[in-house]
Amino acid sequence: MAPAEPVPPVLDLDGVSVTVPRRPEPILRDVTLRLDRGEHLLVVGASGSGKSTLLQAITGVVPHSVLAELTGAVRVNGRPTVESTVVELSGHVGTLAQDPSSGICLPDVEQELALPLENHAVPAEQISGRIDDALASVGAGGLRSRRTDQLSGGEGQRVALAAALITGPELLLLDEPTSMLDPAGVTAVREAIDAAAAAYGPAVVLVEHRLDDYAGEAGVAGLPGRVIVLGDRGDVVAAGATAEVLTAHAARLHAAGCWLPLEAELRAVTGLAGGLAAPPVREALRGLSTPDGAPHEVRPAARSGGGQTVLAVEGLAVSRDAPDRGSRRARRRGVPVERGTQYLLQDVSFRLRTGEVTALLGSNGAGKTSLLLTLAGLVAPAGGTVTGARPGMVFQNPEHQFLAHRVRDEVGHGPADAPPGYVDGLLGRHRLSHLADQSPYRLSGGEKRRLSVAAMLAHERPVLLADEPTFGLDRRDALATTAALRSAAERRSVLFSTHDLRTVAAAADRVLVIADHTLIADGPALQVLRDRSVLGRAGLRLPPLLEWLLAEFDGDEQVRRVLHRLDTAVPAEAAPAGSAARTAGTAGAGAPDATATVSTTGDRS
C-alpha cells in the first residue's frame, strides 16, 4: 500500500517581498511562515508595516489586481497564488477587508450573503437558513432585510464578516475585524470567529490593532496562539507563541507604537508583571496620579464652558429617508418629510463652542455618522435646524474625501494662501513626508486615515467634525491624531465620534451620548462616563483600566493625569539604566511635553 501523500499546509509563504511603484524599498520584506488547518495566527505591527499588504499577497490581489512586484512564493493549499486566479482562490479563502464597504456589492443584505452561496452551488433550499445562521453568529440577525447602503460602518462590518464566514473557507483572513465596532459588537465578532473556527476548522490570520478589546476578559489568552510582528521595514522582527512574544517584546512593541493588551502595556510601562490585578502595578498607577512640579505639567484640565458658539442645533431630526440635499436652506433648516418616516434621531439640541473637544458616543447603528453628515450639510435634516458656519468633516472612510492624485496635493488642496513650508509641516507632523508623491489610494489603511485628518486640518473651518478619526490607527498615530484635534480646538470646535472610551476620557472635554433615537446625555466627559445609567442605556462598556481609574479616583484630573502619563511613557526597558520608566512627548502634532516619572514599587520581572 502506497504511503499517503503529505497534506500541504493551508498557507505557505517562502521569502515573500512586495515592492510598489515610486517606493524604492519593499513594503513587505522576506516573510516566511507556514499555517496548517485549524491554526490561528496574529499579525502585529505599527501602521504602514505591511500587514494589509501581507493579506493582499495571500489572496492573490498582489500581484493580480494591484500593480506591485512580488518575489518569493505564496501557496494556498499547495498551489502558488501566482498560478491561480483571484476567483479560484476565493473558493478557499474568506476575507474581511479593513474597509468592509469595499467588499459589499449588492443592494440588500440578504442578496449579499446569498451570492457567495450561489457561487458555491449551495442547494437553493439551504440558502435561507445559512443566511440566518451567518447573521446570527455575528449578532446581526436584524439586518437581513436592510439595504446595504443604509448600514452604519459597524453594521457593514458585521455583514461583511458574515459573508466571509458563510461558505466555511479553509483559510480566513481578518483585517482589523473590530475596528468600527462598539463593545458588544467586538464581543459578537470574536465569538463569531471562534464559532466559525470550531465549526469549520479553518486556518485564521488575524490583523488587529485593538488587541485589548479583541482579547476581552481573557487577556493575552484570548488572542490567537501564534504571532508574528512586522517592523517598520516590513520584515518579521519577532515570531512565536503569542504570550511569550508579547511578554518578551512588550517594551519594544510599545515603543514602536503598537497597541498591546492591558497586561502587556502595564508591564512595558512599569516593568511589573501581573497586570491591573497586581498590587504593585496598582500602586505604580497611583503614583502616576500625583503632580510632580515639572515645568511642563501633563495635559491641561478639561476646558469648562468653551468659548463662542459656532454651531447651534435645535430640535434636529435625522432620517435615512431625508430628501436630497437640495438648496442650502433645505440642508440646514430641515424640510418636510412624508408620514411614516423612520427617524434615526429626533429632538436633538446642543451647541458647539470654540475651544472644546466633544466626543459623540453611541452604539453601532445609533445614528452617529448620520448626525455628523447632517451637521456637515451633506444630508438634509428631517426636521429642526442647524445654524452656523458649515463645518469641515473627516469621513469614516478616508477615500470618500480624497480629491488629488498625490498626497502632497491632497493636503495642499485646502489652504489658499498657505505660508511657505505649511504643507510640509503638516506632512511631517502626520508622518506622511516619505509618502508625499504617492497616490492617496495606494496607502495603507492607517496612512489613509492620517492623510484624511491632515488634509482637513489644513482648512480653517470654525467647526471640525471627525467620524471615527482613530480607527485603524496604531497607538502612536492614534495619540498623535487626538493631540492634533486638541491642538485644532484652540481656535475652533471639534466634534468626533468614537467607540474608544479611553481616548474620550483622555482627550475630550465634553460628551454627547445618543441612544433610543435621541440625545440622552450632554456634559463633562468624565462626569458622563461615571453615569452607569447612561452607559447602560447606550450600550457602552468601560474598558477595565478606565473602570478602575474612575472607581479609584474622585478627581477628574487624577484620572486624566494617569492616562496621559501612560500614553506618553517611555517603556521601562527603554529608559536609561538605573531609572524608572519616564514619560516623553508623544510623537505627532500637538503632543504636549512631559517629564514626569513613572513611580514603580516591587521587584521588576
C-alpha positions as CSV (number, residue, x, y, z in Angstrom):
1,M,0.0,0.0,0.0
2,A,1.5,3.3,-1.1
3,P,2.1,5.8,1.6
4,A,-0.4,8.7,1.8
5,E,0.6,11.9,0.2
6,P,1.6,14.5,2.7
7,V,-1.1,17.2,3.3
8,P,0.3,20.6,2.3
9,P,-0.2,23.4,4.7
10,V,-3.2,25.7,4.1
11,L,-0.8,28.6,3.8
12,D,2.9,28.6,3.0
13,L,5.0,31.8,2.4
14,D,8.6,31.5,1.5
15,G,10.8,34.7,1.4
16,V,7.9,36.9,0.3
17,S,8.6,40.5,-0.5
18,V,6.4,43.1,-2.2
19,T,7.5,46.4,-3.9
20,V,5.2,49.0,-5.3
21,P,5.9,51.8,-7.8
22,R,7.5,55.0,-6.6
23,R,8.7,53.4,-3.4
24,P,12.3,52.2,-3.7
25,E,12.2,49.9,-0.7
26,P,9.9,46.9,-0.3
27,I,6.8,47.5,1.8
28,L,6.9,43.8,2.8
29,R,10.3,42.1,3.1
30,D,11.3,38.4,3.2
31,V,8.4,37.0,5.1
32,T,8.3,33.2,5.7
33,L,5.6,31.4,7.5
34,R,3.5,28.2,7.5
35,L,0.0,27.7,8.7
36,D,-1.8,24.4,8.9
37,R,-5.5,23.8,9.0
38,G,-7.0,25.0,12.3
39,E,-4.0,27.1,13.3
40,H,-4.6,30.8,14.3
41,L,-2.0,33.5,13.6
42,L,-2.0,37.1,14.9
43,V,-0.1,39.7,12.8
44,V,1.0,42.7,14.8
45,G,2.8,45.9,13.6
46,A,2.6,49.6,13.5
47,S,0.7,51.4,10.8
48,G,2.4,51.1,7.4
49,S,4.4,48.0,8.4
50,G,2.8,45.9,5.6
51,K,0.1,44.0,7.4
52,S,-2.6,44.6,4.9
53,T,-0.1,44.0,2.0
54,L,0.6,40.6,3.5
55,L,-3.1,39.7,3.4
56,Q,-3.3,41.0,-0.2
57,A,-0.4,38.8,-1.2
58,I,-2.2,35.8,0.3
59,T,-5.4,36.4,-1.5
60,G,-3.6,37.0,-4.8
61,V,-4.7,40.6,-5.1
62,V,-1.0,41.2,-5.2
63,P,0.1,40.8,-7.9
64,H,-3.0,40.0,-9.9
65,S,-5.0,43.2,-9.2
66,V,-2.6,45.6,-7.6
67,L,0.4,46.9,-9.6
68,A,3.2,45.5,-7.5
69,E,6.2,43.2,-7.8
70,L,6.0,40.0,-5.7
71,T,9.1,37.9,-5.1
72,G,9.3,34.7,-3.2
73,A,6.4,32.2,-3.1
74,V,2.9,32.2,-1.7
75,R,1.0,28.9,-1.7
76,V,-2.6,28.2,-0.6
77,N,-3.3,24.5,-0.2
78,G,-0.1,23.8,-2.0
79,R,-0.9,25.9,-5.1
80,P,1.1,29.1,-5.9
81,T,-1.1,32.1,-5.9
82,V,0.6,33.5,-9.0
83,E,-0.7,30.5,-10.9
84,S,-4.2,30.8,-9.5
85,T,-6.8,33.5,-10.3
86,V,-8.4,35.5,-7.6
87,V,-11.7,33.8,-8.4
88,E,-10.1,30.4,-7.9
89,L,-8.5,31.4,-4.6
90,S,-11.9,32.7,-3.4
91,G,-13.0,29.1,-3.2
92,H,-10.5,28.5,-0.4
93,V,-10.0,31.9,1.2
94,G,-12.6,34.1,3.1
95,T,-11.6,37.7,3.6
96,L,-12.8,40.6,5.7
97,A,-11.1,43.7,4.4
98,Q,-10.1,46.7,6.5
99,D,-12.8,48.7,4.8
100,P,-15.8,46.4,4.8
101,S,-17.7,48.6,2.3
102,S,-15.2,47.7,-0.4
103,G,-16.4,44.1,-0.3
104,I,-20.1,44.8,-0.3
105,C,-21.5,44.9,-3.8
106,L,-25.3,44.1,-3.7
107,P,-28.1,46.4,-2.6
108,D,-29.6,44.2,0.0
109,V,-28.1,42.3,2.9
110,E,-29.9,39.1,2.0
111,Q,-28.6,39.2,-1.5
112,E,-25.1,40.0,-0.3
113,L,-25.0,36.8,1.7
114,A,-26.8,34.7,-0.8
115,L,-24.3,35.5,-3.6
116,P,-21.3,33.5,-2.2
117,L,-23.5,30.5,-1.5
118,E,-24.9,30.6,-5.0
119,N,-21.4,30.9,-6.4
120,H,-20.5,27.7,-4.5
121,A,-23.6,25.9,-5.8
122,V,-25.3,25.5,-2.4
123,P,-28.7,24.0,-2.9
124,A,-31.4,26.7,-3.0
125,E,-33.4,25.2,-0.1
126,Q,-30.4,25.6,2.2
127,I,-29.5,29.2,1.4
128,S,-32.1,31.0,3.6
129,G,-31.2,29.0,6.7
130,R,-27.5,29.6,6.2
131,I,-28.0,33.3,5.8
132,D,-29.9,33.4,9.1
133,D,-27.1,31.3,10.8
134,A,-24.3,33.5,9.5
135,L,-26.1,36.8,10.5
136,A,-26.9,35.4,14.0
137,S,-23.3,34.3,14.5
138,V,-22.2,38.0,14.2
139,G,-25.1,39.5,16.2
140,A,-26.7,40.9,13.1
141,G,-29.9,38.9,12.8
142,G,-32.0,42.0,12.5
143,L,-30.1,43.3,9.4
144,R,-31.3,40.7,6.9
145,S,-34.0,42.9,5.3
146,R,-31.9,46.1,5.3
147,R,-30.3,47.8,2.3
148,T,-26.5,47.7,2.3
149,D,-26.2,51.4,1.6
150,Q,-28.2,52.2,4.8
151,L,-25.9,50.3,7.1
152,S,-23.7,52.1,9.6
153,G,-20.0,51.4,9.5
154,G,-20.2,48.8,12.3
155,E,-23.3,47.1,10.8
156,G,-21.5,46.9,7.4
157,Q,-18.5,45.3,9.2
158,R,-20.8,42.6,10.7
159,V,-22.5,41.9,7.4
160,A,-19.1,41.6,5.6
161,L,-17.8,39.2,8.3
162,A,-20.9,37.1,7.9
163,A,-20.3,37.0,4.1
164,A,-16.7,35.9,4.7
165,L,-17.8,33.1,7.1
166,I,-20.9,31.8,5.3
167,T,-19.1,29.4,2.9
168,G,-16.9,27.8,5.5
169,P,-13.5,28.7,3.9
170,E,-10.3,26.7,4.7
171,L,-8.4,30.0,5.3
172,L,-10.0,33.0,6.9
173,L,-8.2,36.4,6.7
174,L,-9.3,39.1,9.0
175,D,-8.0,42.7,8.5
176,E,-9.0,44.5,11.7
177,P,-12.5,43.0,12.1
178,T,-13.3,45.0,15.2
179,S,-12.1,48.5,14.1
180,M,-15.5,50.0,13.7
181,L,-17.5,48.1,16.4
182,D,-18.9,49.0,19.8
183,P,-18.0,46.8,22.7
184,A,-21.0,44.5,22.2
185,G,-20.0,44.2,18.5
186,V,-16.4,43.3,19.4
187,T,-17.6,40.5,21.6
188,A,-20.0,39.3,19.0
189,V,-17.4,39.2,16.3
190,R,-14.8,37.5,18.4
191,E,-17.4,34.9,19.4
192,A,-18.4,34.5,15.7
193,I,-14.8,33.9,14.7
194,D,-14.4,31.3,17.5
195,A,-17.7,29.6,16.5
196,A,-16.6,29.5,12.8
197,A,-13.2,28.1,13.8
198,A,-14.9,25.4,15.9
199,A,-17.4,24.5,13.2
200,Y,-15.2,24.6,10.1
201,G,-11.7,24.4,11.4
202,P,-10.2,27.0,9.0
203,A,-6.7,28.4,9.5
204,V,-7.1,32.0,10.6
205,V,-4.8,35.0,10.0
206,L,-5.9,38.0,12.1
207,V,-4.5,41.5,11.7
208,E,-5.7,43.6,14.6
209,H,-4.7,46.9,16.4
210,R,-7.2,46.7,19.2
211,L,-5.7,43.7,20.9
212,D,-7.1,44.6,24.4
213,D,-10.6,44.9,23.1
214,Y,-10.3,41.8,20.9
215,A,-8.8,39.7,23.7
216,G,-11.6,40.6,26.2
217,E,-11.6,39.4,29.7
218,A,-9.3,36.5,28.8
219,G,-6.4,38.9,28.2
220,V,-3.5,37.5,26.2
221,A,-5.1,34.1,26.4
222,G,-8.0,35.4,24.3
223,L,-5.7,36.1,21.3
224,P,-4.5,33.6,18.6
225,G,-1.8,31.3,19.9
226,R,0.8,32.3,17.4
227,V,2.0,35.8,16.4
228,I,4.4,37.4,14.0
229,V,5.5,41.0,14.5
230,L,6.2,43.2,11.4
231,G,8.7,46.1,11.8
232,D,8.7,49.5,10.1
233,R,10.7,48.0,7.2
234,G,8.0,45.3,6.6
235,D,10.2,42.5,7.9
236,V,9.4,39.9,10.7
237,V,11.1,41.2,13.8
238,A,9.6,38.6,16.2
239,A,7.6,35.4,15.9
240,G,6.4,32.6,18.2
241,A,3.9,31.8,20.9
242,T,1.7,35.0,21.5
243,A,2.1,35.1,25.2
244,E,5.9,34.7,25.0
245,V,6.4,37.3,22.3
246,L,4.2,39.9,24.0
247,T,6.0,39.3,27.3
248,A,9.5,39.4,25.9
249,H,8.9,42.2,23.4
250,A,6.3,44.3,25.3
251,A,8.6,47.3,25.7
252,R,9.8,47.2,22.1
253,L,6.2,46.9,20.7
254,H,5.0,49.7,23.0
255,A,7.9,51.9,21.9
256,A,7.2,51.1,18.2
257,G,3.7,52.5,18.7
258,C,1.7,49.2,18.8
259,W,-1.4,48.8,20.9
260,L,-1.0,46.0,23.5
261,P,-3.3,44.0,25.8
262,L,-3.5,45.9,29.1
263,E,-1.3,43.4,31.0
264,A,1.5,43.8,28.4
265,E,1.1,47.6,28.3
266,L,1.4,47.9,32.0
267,R,4.4,45.6,32.1
268,A,6.1,47.7,29.3
269,V,5.5,50.9,31.2
270,T,6.1,49.9,34.8
271,G,8.4,46.8,34.4
272,L,6.0,45.0,36.7
273,A,4.1,41.7,35.9
274,G,0.6,40.8,36.9
275,G,-1.5,43.4,35.2
276,L,-4.2,45.5,36.8
277,A,-4.9,42.8,39.5
278,A,-1.4,43.0,40.9
279,P,-1.0,45.4,44.0
280,P,2.5,46.7,42.8
281,V,1.0,47.6,39.5
282,R,-1.9,49.4,41.1
283,E,0.5,51.3,43.4
284,A,2.5,52.4,40.3
285,L,-0.6,53.7,38.7
286,R,-1.5,55.6,41.9
287,G,2.0,57.2,41.7
288,L,1.1,58.5,38.3
289,S,-1.8,60.5,39.6
290,T,0.2,63.0,41.6
291,P,1.6,66.3,40.2
292,D,5.4,66.3,40.0
293,G,6.0,70.0,39.8
294,A,7.6,69.7,36.3
295,P,7.6,73.0,34.4
296,H,5.5,71.4,31.7
297,E,2.7,69.6,33.5
298,V,0.6,67.0,31.9
299,R,-2.3,67.9,29.6
300,P,-4.3,70.9,31.0
301,A,-7.5,70.3,32.8
302,A,-10.6,69.9,30.6
303,R,-11.9,73.2,29.4
304,S,-15.1,74.3,31.0
305,G,-17.8,76.1,29.1
306,G,-15.8,76.7,26.0
307,G,-15.9,80.0,24.1
308,Q,-18.2,81.4,21.4
309,T,-21.0,79.3,20.0
310,V,-20.1,78.3,16.4
311,L,-22.8,75.7,15.7
312,A,-26.3,75.6,17.1
313,V,-28.6,72.5,16.8
314,E,-32.2,72.9,17.7
315,G,-34.8,70.1,17.7
316,L,-32.9,68.3,15.0
317,A,-34.4,65.1,13.4
318,V,-32.3,62.8,11.3
319,S,-33.7,60.2,9.0
320,R,-32.5,57.7,6.4
321,D,-35.5,58.9,4.3
322,A,-34.4,62.5,4.3
323,P,-34.8,64.3,0.9
324,D,-31.9,65.1,-1.3
325,R,-29.6,67.9,-0.3
326,G,-31.3,70.5,-2.5
327,S,-30.9,74.1,-1.5
328,R,-28.7,75.4,1.3
329,R,-31.9,76.2,3.2
330,A,-33.1,72.6,2.9
331,R,-29.7,71.3,4.0
332,R,-29.5,73.5,7.1
333,R,-33.1,74.2,8.2
334,G,-34.9,71.0,7.6
335,V,-37.6,70.1,5.1
336,P,-41.0,68.3,5.5
337,V,-40.9,64.5,5.3
338,E,-43.6,62.1,4.5
339,R,-45.7,60.4,7.1
340,G,-44.3,57.1,8.2
341,T,-40.7,58.3,8.0
342,Q,-38.4,56.2,10.1
343,Y,-36.3,58.6,12.3
344,L,-32.8,57.7,13.4
345,L,-32.8,60.7,15.8
346,Q,-35.4,63.2,16.9
347,D,-35.4,66.3,19.2
348,V,-31.6,66.7,19.3
349,S,-30.4,70.1,20.6
350,F,-26.9,71.2,21.6
351,R,-24.4,73.9,20.9
352,L,-20.7,73.6,19.8
353,R,-18.3,76.2,21.1
354,T,-14.8,77.3,20.2
355,G,-12.2,75.7,22.4
356,E,-14.0,72.5,23.1
357,V,-13.3,68.9,22.1
358,T,-16.6,67.0,22.2
359,A,-16.9,63.2,21.8
360,L,-20.1,61.7,20.2
361,L,-20.9,58.3,21.7
362,G,-23.5,55.6,20.9
363,S,-23.8,52.0,19.8
364,N,-23.4,50.8,16.2
365,G,-26.5,52.0,14.2
366,A,-27.5,54.6,16.8
367,G,-27.0,57.3,14.1
368,K,-23.6,58.9,14.9
369,T,-22.4,59.1,11.3
370,S,-25.8,60.3,10.0
371,L,-25.8,63.0,12.6
372,L,-22.4,64.2,11.6
373,L,-23.3,64.2,7.9
374,T,-26.4,66.3,8.7
375,L,-24.3,68.7,10.7
376,A,-21.9,69.0,7.8
377,G,-24.7,69.8,5.4
378,L,-24.3,66.7,3.4
379,V,-27.7,65.2,4.4
380,A,-30.8,67.3,4.8
381,P,-32.3,67.5,8.3
382,A,-35.7,65.7,8.6
383,G,-36.7,68.5,11.0
384,G,-35.3,71.1,13.2
385,T,-32.4,73.5,12.4
386,V,-28.6,73.6,12.2
387,T,-27.2,77.1,12.2
388,G,-23.7,78.4,11.9
389,A,-20.8,78.2,9.5
390,R,-20.6,75.0,7.5
391,P,-18.2,72.5,9.2
392,G,-15.3,70.6,7.7
393,M,-15.6,66.8,8.1
394,V,-13.2,63.9,8.3
395,F,-15.1,60.9,6.8
396,Q,-15.2,57.4,8.3
397,N,-13.9,56.1,5.0
398,P,-10.9,58.3,4.1
399,E,-11.2,57.6,0.4
400,H,-14.6,59.4,0.3
401,Q,-12.8,62.7,0.7
402,F,-9.7,62.3,-1.5
403,L,-9.6,64.8,-4.4
404,A,-6.0,64.8,-5.6
405,H,-3.6,62.3,-7.2
406,R,-0.7,62.9,-4.8
407,V,-0.5,63.0,-1.0
408,R,1.2,66.4,-1.1
409,D,-1.6,67.9,-3.3
410,E,-4.3,66.4,-1.1
411,V,-3.0,68.2,1.9
412,G,-2.4,71.4,-0.1
413,H,-5.8,71.4,-1.7
414,G,-7.5,73.3,1.2
415,P,-5.3,76.3,2.2
416,A,-5.5,79.1,-0.4
417,D,-2.7,81.3,0.8
418,A,-0.6,78.9,2.9
419,P,2.8,80.2,4.1
420,P,6.0,78.5,2.8
421,G,6.5,75.2,4.5
422,Y,2.9,74.9,5.7
423,V,2.1,71.8,3.8
424,D,5.5,70.2,4.5
425,G,4.9,70.9,8.2
426,L,1.5,69.0,8.1
427,L,3.0,66.1,6.2
428,G,5.8,65.8,8.8
429,R,3.5,66.0,11.8
430,H,1.4,63.2,10.5
431,R,4.3,61.0,9.3
432,L,3.5,61.5,5.6
433,S,6.6,63.2,4.3
434,H,8.0,60.0,2.8
435,L,4.7,59.4,1.0
436,A,4.3,62.9,-0.4
437,D,4.5,61.8,-4.1
438,Q,2.4,58.6,-3.6
439,S,-1.2,58.3,-4.7
440,P,-3.6,58.5,-1.7
441,Y,-5.3,55.4,-2.9
442,R,-2.0,53.4,-2.7
443,L,-1.5,54.0,1.0
444,S,-2.2,51.6,3.9
445,G,-5.4,52.0,5.9
446,G,-3.6,53.8,8.7
447,E,-1.8,56.0,6.2
448,K,-5.0,57.0,4.5
449,R,-6.5,57.9,7.9
450,R,-3.6,60.1,8.8
451,L,-3.9,61.8,5.4
452,S,-7.6,62.4,5.7
453,V,-7.1,64.1,9.1
454,A,-4.1,66.2,7.9
455,A,-5.9,67.4,4.8
456,M,-9.0,68.5,6.8
457,L,-6.8,70.2,9.5
458,A,-5.4,72.3,6.6
459,H,-8.8,74.0,6.3
460,E,-9.6,76.9,8.7
461,R,-13.2,75.9,9.4
462,P,-14.7,77.1,12.7
463,V,-16.1,73.6,13.3
464,L,-14.3,70.3,12.6
465,L,-16.3,67.0,12.5
466,A,-14.4,63.7,12.6
467,D,-16.1,60.3,12.2
468,E,-14.0,57.7,14.0
469,P,-10.8,59.5,13.4
470,T,-8.6,57.0,15.2
471,F,-10.0,53.7,13.8
472,G,-7.4,51.6,12.0
473,L,-4.5,53.5,13.6
474,D,-1.8,52.1,15.8
475,R,-1.1,53.6,19.3
476,R,1.4,56.1,18.0
477,D,-0.8,57.6,15.3
478,A,-4.0,57.4,17.4
479,L,-2.3,59.5,20.1
480,A,-0.9,61.9,17.5
481,T,-4.3,62.3,15.9
482,T,-6.1,63.1,19.2
483,A,-3.3,65.5,20.1
484,A,-3.8,67.2,16.7
485,L,-7.5,67.5,17.3
486,R,-6.9,69.1,20.7
487,S,-4.5,71.5,19.2
488,A,-7.0,72.4,16.5
489,A,-9.6,73.1,19.2
490,E,-7.6,76.1,20.4
491,R,-9.2,78.1,17.6
492,R,-12.3,76.1,16.6
493,S,-14.7,73.5,17.9
494,V,-14.0,69.8,17.4
495,L,-16.7,67.0,17.5
496,F,-15.6,63.4,16.9
497,S,-17.3,60.1,17.1
498,T,-15.6,57.1,18.6
499,H,-16.0,53.8,20.4
500,D,-12.8,54.2,22.3
501,L,-13.8,55.4,25.7
502,R,-10.2,55.6,26.9
503,T,-9.5,58.2,24.2
504,V,-12.6,60.0,25.3
505,A,-11.5,60.1,28.9
506,A,-8.0,61.3,28.0
507,A,-8.8,63.8,25.2
508,A,-12.5,65.0,25.3
509,D,-13.8,68.0,27.3
510,R,-17.4,67.1,26.8
511,V,-19.5,64.1,25.7
512,L,-22.7,63.8,23.7
513,V,-24.5,60.3,24.0
514,I,-27.2,59.2,21.6
515,A,-29.5,56.3,22.3
516,D,-33.2,55.4,21.8
517,H,-33.3,57.8,18.8
518,T,-32.4,60.9,20.8
519,L,-29.7,62.7,22.8
520,I,-29.6,61.2,26.2
521,A,-26.6,62.9,27.8
522,D,-24.6,66.1,27.3
523,G,-22.0,67.0,29.9
524,P,-18.4,67.0,31.0
525,A,-16.6,63.9,29.7
526,L,-15.7,62.0,32.9
527,Q,-19.0,63.0,34.6
528,V,-20.9,61.3,31.8
529,L,-18.6,58.3,31.8
530,R,-19.3,57.8,35.6
531,D,-23.0,57.6,34.9
532,R,-23.9,53.9,34.9
533,S,-27.4,54.5,33.8
534,V,-26.3,56.5,30.7
535,L,-23.7,53.8,29.8
536,G,-26.2,51.0,30.1
537,R,-28.9,52.8,28.1
538,A,-26.4,53.5,25.3
539,G,-24.8,50.0,25.3
540,L,-21.4,51.4,26.3
541,R,-18.9,49.5,28.3
542,L,-15.9,50.9,30.2
543,P,-12.5,49.2,29.5
544,P,-11.1,47.7,32.6
545,L,-8.3,50.3,33.1
546,L,-10.8,53.2,32.9
547,E,-13.3,51.4,35.1
548,W,-10.6,51.0,37.8
549,L,-9.4,54.6,37.5
550,L,-12.9,56.1,37.8
551,A,-13.6,54.0,40.8
552,E,-10.1,54.7,42.4
553,F,-10.0,58.5,42.0
554,D,-12.7,61.0,42.7
555,G,-10.8,63.8,40.9
556,D,-11.0,64.0,37.2
557,E,-7.5,65.5,36.8
558,Q,-6.1,62.4,38.6
559,V,-7.7,60.1,36.1
560,R,-6.5,62.3,33.2
561,R,-3.0,62.5,34.6
562,V,-2.6,58.7,34.8
563,L,-4.0,58.2,31.3
564,H,-1.7,61.0,29.9
565,R,1.4,59.5,31.5
566,L,0.6,56.0,30.3
567,D,0.1,57.4,26.8
568,T,3.4,59.3,26.8
569,A,5.5,56.8,28.8
570,V,8.9,55.6,27.6
571,P,8.8,51.8,28.3
572,A,10.7,50.7,31.4
573,E,13.2,48.6,29.3
574,A,13.8,51.7,27.1
575,A,14.5,54.1,29.9
576,P,18.1,54.9,30.9
577,A,19.8,52.3,33.1
578,G,19.0,52.7,36.8
579,S,15.9,54.9,36.2
580,A,12.3,54.1,36.3
581,A,10.3,54.4,33.1
582,R,9.7,58.0,32.3
583,T,7.2,59.9,30.1
584,A,8.1,61.9,27.0
585,G,6.2,63.9,24.5
586,T,4.1,61.8,22.1
587,A,5.4,61.9,18.5
588,G,2.9,63.8,16.5
589,A,1.1,67.0,16.0
590,G,0.2,69.0,19.1
591,A,1.7,66.5,21.6
592,P,2.4,68.1,25.0
593,D,5.8,67.9,26.7
594,A,6.1,66.0,29.9
595,T,8.9,65.0,32.1
596,A,7.1,63.1,34.9
597,T,8.5,59.9,36.2
598,V,6.6,56.6,36.4
599,S,6.9,55.6,40.1
600,T,7.1,51.8,40.4
601,T,7.3,49.6,43.5
602,G,8.2,46.0,44.0
603,D,10.7,43.9,42.0
604,R,11.0,44.1,38.3
605,S,10.3,40.9,36.5
